[in-house]
């Protein structure tokens, strides 16, 4: 393992714990996310190539997949990466490829928890959709949302109850990420009005990198009819349990086969914290964040099960964008940490 220091947090491996994967969504994207693994991790590179090919083959020349790989590897403009036509398909591809990398180490997760588009990647890893069918769903979703009116998302250091009196003009709670991290979503003008009022009231706010009002009713017109497209896709039952970030329950076979369940995801709020709470309620786990950044790891560190040391966290990638060497160092440290923390025979040497 090249002497790399592990990055896990939580108690050390006296008793081995099973693994659950966390797959992040909108807001975690950044320039060249995970690109440093392409030359160093063949399993990741193969899976990423498969995902990008599936996304690029859809829609023909000029479609949303055109130039996707080039923008991932070459663009220097963060605004490009934050647009729905780039953030959503690339996050799906990176989450999927990192999940495949962990599975390639011999890890057999007992659960998958995705945030927003991360739930679609989780569905592929679990066998609900094939990669190509999920790519078709992502492509259809992106085409629909590309023409949605300008909007955004803002994280507020407050509870749902604290922000409720300020919500107006169609601005809604788009995600519950932690007890005191609530994400608001809405169209640009009303979102500015609401966030200004919250700032005046003394709340701490941070803009989420997004130019679309994800997880708000503002996207309902764009998603109208999406279920019909999804209904044409073959669906399997989850081979790995998927804890849905939209229901905070494990995905049932009936939900997996319901086109409306998938079609309403861009409109419905993400309940990440209630889902995480449900995941950690019954067993001690090693939580592996299989996606860019460490946003979900930072949220999970607030949970009592992690603070007490019952559960551990292993992020695969650095907390902030860096060099290719930083990506490789981080993923190899994660593999070493999993070899200590996960059940035998969990992780083969990297």
C-alpha positions, 0 to 999 in steps of 0.5 A, a space after each residue: 500500500 506504499 505506506 499511505 496513511 489510512 483516512 478512516 474515522 471511527 474506532 479501529 478494527 477490533 471487530 470488523 463491520 460491514 460496509 455501506 456506500 454513500 454516493 453523492 449528488 449535485 453540489 459535489 461536482 468539480 473540475 476533473 473530479 476523480 480524473 486522476 484515477 484514469 491512469 492508475 486504477 484500471 477498474 475505475 477507468 473501464 467503468 468510467 469509459 463504459 458510463 461515458 460511452 453509454 451517455 455519449 451514444 444517446 441523442 446523437 451529434 449535438 446531444 447532451 452527451 456530446 463533448 462530455 468526456 472532453 469537458 470532464 477532462 479539459 474544461 477550466 470553467 466551473 460554471 460549465 461543470 455546474 450546469 445540469 447537462 454536465 453535473 448530472 451525467 458526470 456525477 452519475 458516471 463518477 459515482 458508478 465508476 467509484 462504486 465499481 472500483 470498491 466492488 472490484 476490491 472484493 467489498 460486498 456492501 450491505 447497503 447503498 445510499 445515494 444523494 439525488 443523482 447518486 441514487 440512480 448510480 446506486 440503482 445500477 450497482 444494485 442491479 435495478 437498471 443496467 448501465 445503458 438503461 440508467 444512462 438513458 434515464 439520466 439522458 432523458 432527465 437532463 434533456 428535460 431539465 436543460 430548458 428549465 427556468 434558471 434557479 438554484 439551491 442554498 444550504 442554510 445552517 438551520 432546521 426545517 422548522 426554523 426556515 419554514 416561516 421564511 419560505 415564499 414564492 415557491 421556494 421549498 426545502 429541497 434537501 434535509 442533509 443534517 439536523 441543522 443543514 437544510 437546503 432550499 431550492 427555487 427559481 432565482 428571483 424568489 430564492 434571492 428574496 428568501 435567502 436575503 431575509 434569512 441572512 438578515 435574520 442572522 442565519 449562515 448560508 452557502 450557495 450550492 453549485 447548481 443553476 437549476 432548482 433541483 428538488 422543487 416543484 419548479 421542475 414539475 412541468 419539465 418532468 411531466 411525461 418522464 414516467 412514460 420513458 422510464 416505463 419502457 426500461 426493464 427493471 430488476 429487483 435490488 441485489 444490494 439493498 438500496 436505502 432511498 434518500 427520498 423515502 428514508 426506507 429501503 427500496 422495495 421491489 414495487 418502488 424499483 419497478 414504479 416509473 413514477 418513483 424515478 420520474 419524481 426524483 428531480 422534484 421531490 426533496 432529498 431526505 439524506 439525514 433521515 435516511 442516514 439515521 435509518 441506515 445507522 439505527 440497527 447496525 455498526 457500519 463502515 461508511 464509504 463515500 464513493 464520489 467526489 469530495 467528502 460532503 456526505 462524509 462531513 455530514 455523516 460525522 455529525 451523526 451520534 453513531 459516528 461521533 461515538 465510534 460505533 461507525 467509521 467513515 472512509 472517503 475515497 477522494 480528497 475533500 477538495 480538488 487537487 492533483 492526479 496524485 492526490 486522487 491516487 493517494 486518497 483512494 489507496 489510503 481508503 483501500 488500506 483503511 478498508 482492509 483494516 476495518 471491513 470483514 474478511 475477505 473484504 479488500 484485496 491489496 491495491 
